[in-house]
């Protein structure tokens, strides 16, 4: 249900990128970002967590929370590409260390 609420909000904020993570299959992300419950919602600004929401949130609550952080002039695609690249690099490094 939490995912459905977020899916209702995201079309109203097309400049906001969203990334969904299944915590059951992403232990490194859970550890890195200290995810302590699900559902949870983390807002990032410049690669840092600026707000964490726990539990179910109404679409209105999600919308106004996200809207406070949206900067239309920022290129979010570059931000997400950098974050994903960083995670991929760490995963590759961990795999090499395991071997």
N, C-alpha and C positions, 0 to 999 in steps of 0.2 A: 504494500500500500504506500509506503514512503517513496518508493521509486515512482509510482504512478503520480503522486503529488508533485514530485520534482519535474516529471515529464509534462505536467500541465503548466508549469511556470517557465521552463526553459524557452519555449517559443516566443514568450513575451520579452525575453532578454537575449536576442540572437548574438549579441557581442560577448556574452559570457560563455566561456568554454566549460564543459562539465566532463568529468572523468569518473566512471563508475568502477568500483573495485569489489570483487567478491572476497571478503576477508578470509574465507575458508581456504582459498587457494593463493593467498598473497601474504605469507607470514612476514616477509621482510618489510613490506609496506606497513603492516600492522605494528611491527616493532618500531620502525623508524618514526611513524607519526603517532605512536602511542594510542592506537585505537583500542578503546576499552569496552565498547558496546556497539551493538548493531540494532537498528540503523544509527549511523552517525554521519554527520555532514561537516566537512572541514573546508573553510574558505582560505585561499592562499592569496597573498599579495607579495609580489617580488620573490616568490619561492618560499615564503614563510607562512605558517599557519597564523591567521589573525583572528579566527573565530571558529569554535567548534560547537555544533548543536547535537544534542543527543535525543534519541527517541523520535516519535512521530511529530511532525510539524504540519500545520495547515498550509495549503498553497499560498494564502495571503502572507503568513509569517515567513515562508521561504522567499517569496517574491521581494518583500521589503528588506529582508536581511541581505539578500544578494545585491539588490539595487543600490544599497549603501556603498558597496565596494566596486561597482562597475565603473571603469574608466573607458570611455568610448575611444579615446585617442591611443590607448595601449594596443599593441599587436599581440593578442593572446595566443595566436598560433605559434609565434616564436617562443613565447614563454613555455607553452606546453611541449613544444618540440625539444626545448632544452631540458625540461624536467624528465621527459621520457628517455632522452638520450642518456642522461645521468643515471637513471635506473637501469637501463640496458647495460651500461658500462659496469656498474656495480655487480649485476648478475653475472656478466661474463667473467669478471675478476673473481667472484666467489666460486664459479665453476672451475676456473684454472687452479685455485687454491685447493679445491677438493681433490683434484687429480694429482 
